[in-house]
Amino acid sequence: MGQIESRLDAIFGAAFNSGPAPEITVAAAEASLGLRFPPSYRQYLLRYGASLCSGFEIFGLPPVPDPGGQPQWSNTTESTLRLRPDGLPENSIQISHDGMDHGYFLQCSLSDTSFEGPVIEWGPTHGGGEIVAAGFLDFVEQQNRR
């Protein structure tokens, strides 16, 4: 098992996960957003899909809920597309929210499949956003320690 998988398993192994997102779903999300997900986030999607952890949620690509059913997990594609008109951090996707005023956005690349972008906290107290973690794995490890 690689380093990314080990770090993911340490956090999400005991979380309430939606289940793996199929490769075709991940590729379709990247295409609809016009971005390439960082390798760590891509691996997270393929292993866990979306997660509710102790005290935080990580958005992902959960299965579509049954008609009339309530979604249990947040969909990063839907959330990002809904918020884009509000001027999100450039080339980013929403991966979490604090439940109040701040969203957390993972910077992605337009074409570089090896790019591991930072996580940016975006909200009323950060006009242009503030980097809160060097990358996806660092962000989820910080959240897990809280």
Secondary structure, DSSP 8 states (H G I E B T S, - for coil): --HHHHHHHHHHTTSEE-----HHHHHHHHHHHT-B--HHHHHHHHHTSSEEETTEEE-B------TT---SS-BHHHHHHHHGGGT-STTEEEEEE-SSS-EEEEE-BSS-TT----EEEEETTEEEEEEEESSHHHHHHHHHH-
